[in-house]
Amino acid sequence: MSVIKVIEVLSESQLSWEDAAKQAVTKASKTIHNIRSVYIKDHSAMVDNGTIKAYRVTAKISFLLD
């Protein structure tokens, strides 16, 4: 029987929402093993003078427990 745990992380990128999601998984994988999926729960952007300065995502990362 497998047991999956889900954590929620926030990530930010100056490039795109996709890059913010990639960074969330990359950073989490440094301390969490057996990552199986990522679900983007929410996304937003920081705006300054009418220009997007940063893209943010709230990601749910699922991983298999040892």
HTML snippet that shows the backbone in 3Dmol.js (N, CA, C, O; Angstrom):
<script src="https://3Dmol.org/build/3Dmol-min.js"></script>
<div id="view" style="width:600px;height:400px;position:relative"></div>
<script>
const pdb = `
ATOM      1  N   MET A   1       0.834  -1.177   0.000  1.00  0.00           N
ATOM      2  CA  MET A   1       0.000   0.000   0.000  1.00  0.00           C
ATOM      3  C   MET A   1       0.883   1.245   0.000  1.00  0.00           C
ATOM      4  O   MET A   1       1.858   1.312   0.748  1.00  0.00           O
ATOM      5  N   SER A   2       0.557   2.204  -0.811  1.00  0.00           N
ATOM      6  CA  SER A   2       1.306   3.459  -0.894  1.00  0.00           C
ATOM      7  C   SER A   2       0.599   4.553  -0.104  1.00  0.00           C
ATOM      8  O   SER A   2      -0.628   4.592  -0.008  1.00  0.00           O
ATOM      9  N   VAL A   3       1.419   5.443   0.458  1.00  0.00           N
ATOM     10  CA  VAL A   3       0.888   6.609   1.156  1.00  0.00           C
ATOM     11  C   VAL A   3       1.488   7.845   0.504  1.00  0.00           C
ATOM     12  O   VAL A   3       2.705   7.968   0.370  1.00  0.00           O
ATOM     13  N   ILE A   4       0.612   8.758   0.100  1.00  0.00           N
ATOM     14  CA  ILE A   4       1.030   9.993  -0.557  1.00  0.00           C
ATOM     15  C   ILE A   4       0.775  11.165   0.388  1.00  0.00           C
ATOM     16  O   ILE A   4      -0.280  11.247   1.015  1.00  0.00           O
ATOM     17  N   LYS A   5       1.739  12.060   0.483  1.00  0.00           N
ATOM     18  CA  LYS A   5       1.589  13.273   1.279  1.00  0.00           C
ATOM     19  C   LYS A   5       1.540  14.464   0.328  1.00  0.00           C
ATOM     20  O   LYS A   5       2.187  14.463  -0.719  1.00  0.00           O
ATOM     21  N   VAL A   6       0.770  15.475   0.702  1.00  0.00           N
ATOM     22  CA  VAL A   6       0.648  16.680  -0.111  1.00  0.00           C
ATOM     23  C   VAL A   6       1.061  17.879   0.734  1.00  0.00           C
ATOM     24  O   VAL A   6       0.591  18.060   1.858  1.00  0.00           O
ATOM     25  N   ILE A   7       1.953  18.696   0.169  1.00  0.00           N
ATOM     26  CA  ILE A   7       2.347  19.944   0.822  1.00  0.00           C
ATOM     27  C   ILE A   7       1.986  21.107  -0.090  1.00  0.00           C
ATOM     28  O   ILE A   7       1.848  20.939  -1.301  1.00  0.00           O
ATOM     29  N   GLU A   8       1.839  22.266   0.490  1.00  0.00           N
ATOM     30  CA  GLU A   8       1.529  23.461  -0.290  1.00  0.00           C
ATOM     31  C   GLU A   8       2.710  24.411  -0.194  1.00  0.00           C
ATOM     32  O   GLU A   8       3.177  24.715   0.904  1.00  0.00           O
ATOM     33  N   VAL A   9       3.192  24.880  -1.331  1.00  0.00           N
ATOM     34  CA  VAL A   9       4.320  25.810  -1.368  1.00  0.00           C
ATOM     35  C   VAL A   9       3.977  27.011  -2.241  1.00  0.00           C
ATOM     36  O   VAL A   9       3.126  26.930  -3.127  1.00  0.00           O
ATOM     37  N   LEU A  10       4.641  28.107  -1.979  1.00  0.00           N
ATOM     38  CA  LEU A  10       4.507  29.321  -2.781  1.00  0.00           C
ATOM     39  C   LEU A  10       5.811  29.535  -3.533  1.00  0.00           C
ATOM     40  O   LEU A  10       6.895  29.315  -2.993  1.00  0.00           O
ATOM     41  N   SER A  11       5.695  29.964  -4.780  1.00  0.00           N
ATOM     42  CA  SER A  11       6.891  30.189  -5.591  1.00  0.00           C
ATOM     43  C   SER A  11       6.704  31.431  -6.443  1.00  0.00           C
ATOM     44  O   SER A  11       5.580  31.811  -6.774  1.00  0.00           O
ATOM     45  N   GLU A  12       7.823  32.060  -6.796  1.00  0.00           N
ATOM     46  CA  GLU A  12       7.788  33.298  -7.575  1.00  0.00           C
ATOM     47  C   GLU A  12       8.851  33.272  -8.662  1.00  0.00           C
ATOM     48  O   GLU A  12       9.939  32.731  -8.471  1.00  0.00           O
ATOM     49  N   SER A  13       8.522  33.864  -9.804  1.00  0.00           N
ATOM     50  CA  SER A  13       9.463  33.964 -10.913  1.00  0.00           C
ATOM     51  C   SER A  13       9.277  35.307 -11.606  1.00  0.00           C
ATOM     52  O   SER A  13       8.173  35.852 -11.633  1.00  0.00           O
ATOM     53  N   GLN A  14      10.335  35.826 -12.153  1.00  0.00           N
ATOM     54  CA  GLN A  14      10.237  37.046 -12.939  1.00  0.00           C
ATOM     55  C   GLN A  14       9.940  36.737 -14.404  1.00  0.00           C
ATOM     56  O   GLN A  14       9.695  37.652 -15.190  1.00  0.00           O
ATOM     57  N   LEU A  15       9.959  35.437 -14.783  1.00  0.00           N
ATOM     58  CA  LEU A  15       9.753  35.051 -16.182  1.00  0.00           C
ATOM     59  C   LEU A  15       8.313  34.699 -16.519  1.00  0.00           C
ATOM     60  O   LEU A  15       7.743  35.248 -17.461  1.00  0.00           O
ATOM     61  N   SER A  16       7.710  33.769 -15.740  1.00  0.00           N
ATOM     62  CA  SER A  16       6.364  33.284 -16.081  1.00  0.00           C
ATOM     63  C   SER A  16       5.794  32.444 -14.944  1.00  0.00           C
ATOM     64  O   SER A  16       6.503  32.077 -14.007  1.00  0.00           O
ATOM     65  N   TRP A  17       4.480  32.143 -15.045  1.00  0.00           N
ATOM     66  CA  TRP A  17       3.855  31.238 -14.077  1.00  0.00           C
ATOM     67  C   TRP A  17       4.427  29.835 -14.240  1.00  0.00           C
ATOM     68  O   TRP A  17       4.623  29.122 -13.255  1.00  0.00           O
ATOM     69  N   GLU A  18       4.692  29.443 -15.468  1.00  0.00           N
ATOM     70  CA  GLU A  18       5.278  28.120 -15.712  1.00  0.00           C
ATOM     71  C   GLU A  18       6.640  28.000 -15.036  1.00  0.00           C
ATOM     72  O   GLU A  18       6.941  26.976 -14.424  1.00  0.00           O
ATOM     73  N   ASP A  19       7.452  29.027 -15.142  1.00  0.00           N
ATOM     74  CA  ASP A  19       8.760  29.006 -14.499  1.00  0.00           C
ATOM     75  C   ASP A  19       8.618  28.986 -12.979  1.00  0.00           C
ATOM     76  O   ASP A  19       9.400  28.325 -12.296  1.00  0.00           O
ATOM     77  N   ALA A  20       7.641  29.693 -12.449  1.00  0.00           N
ATOM     78  CA  ALA A  20       7.412  29.669 -11.003  1.00  0.00           C
ATOM     79  C   ALA A  20       7.052  28.257 -10.549  1.00  0.00           C
ATOM     80  O   ALA A  20       7.512  27.815  -9.496  1.00  0.00           O
ATOM     81  N   ALA A  21       6.236  27.541 -11.327  1.00  0.00           N
ATOM     82  CA  ALA A  21       5.872  26.159 -11.000  1.00  0.00           C
ATOM     83  C   ALA A  21       7.099  25.255 -11.067  1.00  0.00           C
ATOM     84  O   ALA A  21       7.294  24.410 -10.194  1.00  0.00           O
ATOM     85  N   LYS A  22       7.927  25.428 -12.095  1.00  0.00           N
ATOM     86  CA  LYS A  22       9.149  24.630 -12.218  1.00  0.00           C
ATOM     87  C   LYS A  22      10.080  24.867 -11.034  1.00  0.00           C
ATOM     88  O   LYS A  22      10.674  23.926 -10.506  1.00  0.00           O
ATOM     89  N   GLN A  23      10.204  26.117 -10.622  1.00  0.00           N
ATOM     90  CA  GLN A  23      11.075  26.447  -9.490  1.00  0.00           C
ATOM     91  C   GLN A  23      10.553  25.826  -8.196  1.00  0.00           C
ATOM     92  O   GLN A  23      11.342  25.397  -7.354  1.00  0.00           O
ATOM     93  N   ALA A  24       9.236  25.775  -8.031  1.00  0.00           N
ATOM     94  CA  ALA A  24       8.649  25.154  -6.837  1.00  0.00           C
ATOM     95  C   ALA A  24       9.039  23.682  -6.759  1.00  0.00           C
ATOM     96  O   ALA A  24       9.433  23.197  -5.698  1.00  0.00           O
ATOM     97  N   VAL A  25       8.930  22.976  -7.873  1.00  0.00           N
ATOM     98  CA  VAL A  25       9.264  21.551  -7.898  1.00  0.00           C
ATOM     99  C   VAL A  25      10.772  21.351  -7.724  1.00  0.00           C
ATOM    100  O   VAL A  25      11.196  20.467  -6.979  1.00  0.00           O
ATOM    101  N   THR A  26      11.566  22.147  -8.391  1.00  0.00           N
ATOM    102  CA  THR A  26      13.019  22.030  -8.291  1.00  0.00           C
ATOM    103  C   THR A  26      13.497  22.255  -6.861  1.00  0.00           C
ATOM    104  O   THR A  26      14.323  21.497  -6.352  1.00  0.00           O
ATOM    105  N   LYS A  27      12.982  23.286  -6.221  1.00  0.00           N
ATOM    106  CA  LYS A  27      13.389  23.581  -4.840  1.00  0.00           C
ATOM    107  C   LYS A  27      12.914  22.488  -3.885  1.00  0.00           C
ATOM    108  O   LYS A  27      13.674  22.040  -3.026  1.00  0.00           O
ATOM    109  N   ALA A  28      11.667  22.062  -4.030  1.00  0.00           N
ATOM    110  CA  ALA A  28      11.127  21.013  -3.148  1.00  0.00           C
ATOM    111  C   ALA A  28      11.890  19.705  -3.307  1.00  0.00           C
ATOM    112  O   ALA A  28      12.085  18.977  -2.334  1.00  0.00           O
ATOM    113  N   SER A  29      12.321  19.403  -4.525  1.00  0.00           N
ATOM    114  CA  SER A  29      12.995  18.125  -4.778  1.00  0.00           C
ATOM    115  C   SER A  29      14.386  18.051  -4.127  1.00  0.00           C
ATOM    116  O   SER A  29      14.983  16.975  -4.068  1.00  0.00           O
ATOM    117  N   LYS A  30      14.900  19.178  -3.642  1.00  0.00           N
ATOM    118  CA  LYS A  30      16.195  19.162  -2.950  1.00  0.00           C
ATOM    119  C   LYS A  30      16.088  18.516  -1.574  1.00  0.00           C
ATOM    120  O   LYS A  30      17.070  17.973  -1.066  1.00  0.00           O
ATOM    121  N   THR A  31      14.897  18.571  -0.964  1.00  0.00           N
ATOM    122  CA  THR A  31      14.720  17.981   0.363  1.00  0.00           C
ATOM    123  C   THR A  31      13.618  16.930   0.414  1.00  0.00           C
ATOM    124  O   THR A  31      13.517  16.191   1.393  1.00  0.00           O
ATOM    125  N   ILE A  32      12.794  16.852  -0.621  1.00  0.00           N
ATOM    126  CA  ILE A  32      11.698  15.881  -0.668  1.00  0.00           C
ATOM    127  C   ILE A  32      11.951  14.927  -1.816  1.00  0.00           C
ATOM    128  O   ILE A  32      12.236  15.351  -2.936  1.00  0.00           O
ATOM    129  N   HIS A  33      11.848  13.638  -1.538  1.00  0.00           N
ATOM    130  CA  HIS A  33      12.075  12.625  -2.567  1.00  0.00           C
ATOM    131  C   HIS A  33      10.743  12.028  -3.016  1.00  0.00           C
ATOM    132  O   HIS A  33       9.727  12.178  -2.338  1.00  0.00           O
ATOM    133  N   ASN A  34      10.758  11.364  -4.142  1.00  0.00           N
ATOM    134  CA  ASN A  34       9.588  10.658  -4.678  1.00  0.00           C
ATOM    135  C   ASN A  34       8.423  11.588  -5.030  1.00  0.00           C
ATOM    136  O   ASN A  34       7.263  11.220  -4.839  1.00  0.00           O
ATOM    137  N   ILE A  35       8.720  12.793  -5.543  1.00  0.00           N
ATOM    138  CA  ILE A  35       7.654  13.705  -5.968  1.00  0.00           C
ATOM    139  C   ILE A  35       6.929  13.064  -7.145  1.00  0.00           C
ATOM    140  O   ILE A  35       7.550  12.618  -8.110  1.00  0.00           O
ATOM    141  N   ARG A  36       5.605  13.027  -7.044  1.00  0.00           N
ATOM    142  CA  ARG A  36       4.785  12.383  -8.070  1.00  0.00           C
ATOM    143  C   ARG A  36       4.005  13.366  -8.926  1.00  0.00           C
ATOM    144  O   ARG A  36       3.776  13.108 -10.108  1.00  0.00           O
ATOM    145  N   SER A  37       3.587  14.505  -8.342  1.00  0.00           N
ATOM    146  CA  SER A  37       2.795  15.443  -9.139  1.00  0.00           C
ATOM    147  C   SER A  37       2.812  16.824  -8.503  1.00  0.00           C
ATOM    148  O   SER A  37       3.169  16.992  -7.337  1.00  0.00           O
ATOM    149  N   VAL A  38       2.420  17.800  -9.297  1.00  0.00           N
ATOM    150  CA  VAL A  38       2.250  19.165  -8.806  1.00  0.00           C
ATOM    151  C   VAL A  38       0.920  19.680  -9.357  1.00  0.00           C
ATOM    152  O   VAL A  38       0.615  19.518 -10.538  1.00  0.00           O
ATOM    153  N   TYR A  39       0.148  20.294  -8.488  1.00  0.00           N
ATOM    154  CA  TYR A  39      -1.137  20.879  -8.848  1.00  0.00           C
ATOM    155  C   TYR A  39      -1.052  22.372  -8.559  1.00  0.00           C
ATOM    156  O   TYR A  39      -0.768  22.767  -7.428  1.00  0.00           O
ATOM    157  N   ILE A  40      -1.292  23.196  -9.556  1.00  0.00           N
ATOM    158  CA  ILE A  40      -1.253  24.643  -9.355  1.00  0.00           C
ATOM    159  C   ILE A  40      -2.621  25.092  -8.874  1.00  0.00           C
ATOM    160  O   ILE A  40      -3.592  25.114  -9.630  1.00  0.00           O
ATOM    161  N   LYS A  41      -2.674  25.448  -7.602  1.00  0.00           N
ATOM    162  CA  LYS A  41      -3.925  25.820  -6.953  1.00  0.00           C
ATOM    163  C   LYS A  41      -4.333  27.246  -7.320  1.00  0.00           C
ATOM    164  O   LYS A  41      -5.514  27.530  -7.519  1.00  0.00           O
ATOM    165  N   ASP A  42      -3.361  28.125  -7.405  1.00  0.00           N
ATOM    166  CA  ASP A  42      -3.652  29.538  -7.634  1.00  0.00           C
ATOM    167  C   ASP A  42      -2.450  30.202  -8.289  1.00  0.00           C
ATOM    168  O   ASP A  42      -1.316  29.756  -8.121  1.00  0.00           O
ATOM    169  N   HIS A  43      -2.703  31.255  -9.025  1.00  0.00           N
ATOM    170  CA  HIS A  43      -1.598  32.040  -9.568  1.00  0.00           C
ATOM    171  C   HIS A  43      -1.977  33.520  -9.534  1.00  0.00           C
ATOM    172  O   HIS A  43      -3.147  33.885  -9.652  1.00  0.00           O
ATOM    173  N   SER A  44      -0.954  34.358  -9.368  1.00  0.00           N
ATOM    174  CA  SER A  44      -1.145  35.801  -9.292  1.00  0.00           C
ATOM    175  C   SER A  44       0.109  36.480  -9.820  1.00  0.00           C
ATOM    176  O   SER A  44       1.096  35.820 -10.146  1.00  0.00           O
ATOM    177  N   ALA A  45       0.059  37.795  -9.900  1.00  0.00           N
ATOM    178  CA  ALA A  45       1.219  38.543 -10.390  1.00  0.00           C
ATOM    179  C   ALA A  45       1.360  39.840  -9.613  1.00  0.00           C
ATOM    180  O   ALA A  45       0.375  40.444  -9.190  1.00  0.00           O
ATOM    181  N   MET A  46       2.606  40.252  -9.436  1.00  0.00           N
ATOM    182  CA  MET A  46       2.911  41.552  -8.835  1.00  0.00           C
ATOM    183  C   MET A  46       3.057  42.563  -9.968  1.00  0.00           C
ATOM    184  O   MET A  46       3.768  42.316 -10.943  1.00  0.00           O
ATOM    185  N   VAL A  47       2.389  43.685  -9.834  1.00  0.00           N
ATOM    186  CA  VAL A  47       2.396  44.703 -10.889  1.00  0.00           C
ATOM    187  C   VAL A  47       2.982  45.996 -10.342  1.00  0.00           C
ATOM    188  O   VAL A  47       2.675  46.407  -9.223  1.00  0.00           O
ATOM    189  N   ASP A  48       3.839  46.639 -11.154  1.00  0.00           N
ATOM    190  CA  ASP A  48       4.433  47.917 -10.801  1.00  0.00           C
ATOM    191  C   ASP A  48       4.371  48.818 -12.021  1.00  0.00           C
ATOM    192  O   ASP A  48       4.901  48.470 -13.077  1.00  0.00           O
ATOM    193  N   ASN A  49       3.737  49.960 -11.891  1.00  0.00           N
ATOM    194  CA  ASN A  49       3.601  50.916 -12.998  1.00  0.00           C
ATOM    195  C   ASN A  49       3.029  50.272 -14.258  1.00  0.00           C
ATOM    196  O   ASN A  49       3.496  50.540 -15.365  1.00  0.00           O
ATOM    197  N   GLY A  50       2.019  49.424 -14.084  1.00  0.00           N
ATOM    198  CA  GLY A  50       1.354  48.808 -15.223  1.00  0.00           C
ATOM    199  C   GLY A  50       2.111  47.666 -15.880  1.00  0.00           C
ATOM    200  O   GLY A  50       1.718  47.196 -16.949  1.00  0.00           O
ATOM    201  N   THR A  51       3.192  47.214 -15.253  1.00  0.00           N
ATOM    202  CA  THR A  51       3.997  46.130 -15.813  1.00  0.00           C
ATOM    203  C   THR A  51       4.103  44.996 -14.794  1.00  0.00           C
ATOM    204  O   THR A  51       4.303  45.236 -13.603  1.00  0.00           O
ATOM    205  N   ILE A  52       3.968  43.759 -15.273  1.00  0.00           N
ATOM    206  CA  ILE A  52       4.116  42.611 -14.385  1.00  0.00           C
ATOM    207  C   ILE A  52       5.592  42.472 -14.014  1.00  0.00           C
ATOM    208  O   ILE A  52       6.459  42.380 -14.883  1.00  0.00           O
ATOM    209  N   LYS A  53       5.856  42.458 -12.724  1.00  0.00           N
ATOM    210  CA  LYS A  53       7.230  42.343 -12.230  1.00  0.00           C
ATOM    211  C   LYS A  53       7.554  40.938 -11.737  1.00  0.00           C
ATOM    212  O   LYS A  53       8.711  40.520 -11.772  1.00  0.00           O
ATOM    213  N   ALA A  54       6.526  40.197 -11.271  1.00  0.00           N
ATOM    214  CA  ALA A  54       6.771  38.848 -10.763  1.00  0.00           C
ATOM    215  C   ALA A  54       5.495  38.016 -10.881  1.00  0.00           C
ATOM    216  O   ALA A  54       4.387  38.500 -10.649  1.00  0.00           O
ATOM    217  N   TYR A  55       5.686  36.765 -11.244  1.00  0.00           N
ATOM    218  CA  TYR A  55       4.598  35.800 -11.354  1.00  0.00           C
ATOM    219  C   TYR A  55       4.664  34.883 -10.138  1.00  0.00           C
ATOM    220  O   TYR A  55       5.742  34.416  -9.771  1.00  0.00           O
ATOM    221  N   ARG A  56       3.521  34.624  -9.513  1.00  0.00           N
ATOM    222  CA  ARG A  56       3.490  33.792  -8.310  1.00  0.00           C
ATOM    223  C   ARG A  56       2.506  32.633  -8.474  1.00  0.00           C
ATOM    224  O   ARG A  56       1.454  32.785  -9.095  1.00  0.00           O
ATOM    225  N   VAL A  57       2.854  31.495  -7.922  1.00  0.00           N
ATOM    226  CA  VAL A  57       1.942  30.352  -7.919  1.00  0.00           C
ATOM    227  C   VAL A  57       1.878  29.760  -6.517  1.00  0.00           C
ATOM    228  O   VAL A  57       2.841  29.818  -5.751  1.00  0.00           O
ATOM    229  N   THR A  58       0.724  29.193  -6.204  1.00  0.00           N
ATOM    230  CA  THR A  58       0.547  28.361  -5.024  1.00  0.00           C
ATOM    231  C   THR A  58       0.441  26.947  -5.565  1.00  0.00           C
ATOM    232  O   THR A  58      -0.493  26.624  -6.299  1.00  0.00           O
ATOM    233  N   ALA A  59       1.396  26.108  -5.203  1.00  0.00           N
ATOM    234  CA  ALA A  59       1.475  24.749  -5.761  1.00  0.00           C
ATOM    235  C   ALA A  59       1.285  23.706  -4.675  1.00  0.00           C
ATOM    236  O   ALA A  59       1.823  23.834  -3.575  1.00  0.00           O
ATOM    237  N   LYS A  60       0.518  22.675  -4.991  1.00  0.00           N
ATOM    238  CA  LYS A  60       0.385  21.517  -4.112  1.00  0.00           C
ATOM    239  C   LYS A  60       1.265  20.424  -4.698  1.00  0.00           C
ATOM    240  O   LYS A  60       1.044  19.979  -5.824  1.00  0.00           O
ATOM    241  N   ILE A  61       2.258  19.993  -3.940  1.00  0.00           N
ATOM    242  CA  ILE A  61       3.204  18.987  -4.400  1.00  0.00           C
ATOM    243  C   ILE A  61       2.908  17.681  -3.677  1.00  0.00           C
ATOM    244  O   ILE A  61       2.869  17.635  -2.447  1.00  0.00           O
ATOM    245  N   SER A  62       2.700  16.617  -4.454  1.00  0.00           N
ATOM    246  CA  SER A  62       2.404  15.286  -3.904  1.00  0.00           C
ATOM    247  C   SER A  62       3.641  14.407  -4.005  1.00  0.00           C
ATOM    248  O   SER A  62       4.320  14.389  -5.032  1.00  0.00           O
ATOM    249  N   PHE A  63       3.930  13.675  -2.928  1.00  0.00           N
ATOM    250  CA  PHE A  63       5.075  12.769  -2.962  1.00  0.00           C
ATOM    251  C   PHE A  63       4.780  11.499  -2.172  1.00  0.00           C
ATOM    252  O   PHE A  63       3.985  11.490  -1.232  1.00  0.00           O
ATOM    253  N   LEU A  64       5.438  10.449  -2.581  1.00  0.00           N
ATOM    254  CA  LEU A  64       5.282   9.132  -1.981  1.00  0.00           C
ATOM    255  C   LEU A  64       6.135   9.035  -0.727  1.00  0.00           C
ATOM    256  O   LEU A  64       7.332   9.323  -0.763  1.00  0.00           O
ATOM    257  N   LEU A  65       5.530   8.632   0.378  1.00  0.00           N
ATOM    258  CA  LEU A  65       6.295   8.450   1.620  1.00  0.00           C
ATOM    259  C   LEU A  65       7.072   7.146   1.573  1.00  0.00           C
ATOM    260  O   LEU A  65       6.593   6.150   1.030  1.00  0.00           O
ATOM    261  N   ASP A  66       8.267   7.153   2.139  1.00  0.00           N
ATOM    262  CA  ASP A  66       9.105   5.951   2.193  1.00  0.00           C
ATOM    263  C   ASP A  66       8.480   4.896   3.097  1.00  0.00           C
ATOM    264  O   ASP A  66       9.044   3.814   3.264  1.00  0.00           O
TER     265      ASP A  66
END
`;
const viewer = $3Dmol.createViewer("view");
viewer.addModel(pdb, "pdb");
viewer.setStyle({}, {cartoon: {color: "spectrum"}});
viewer.zoomTo();
viewer.render();
</script>
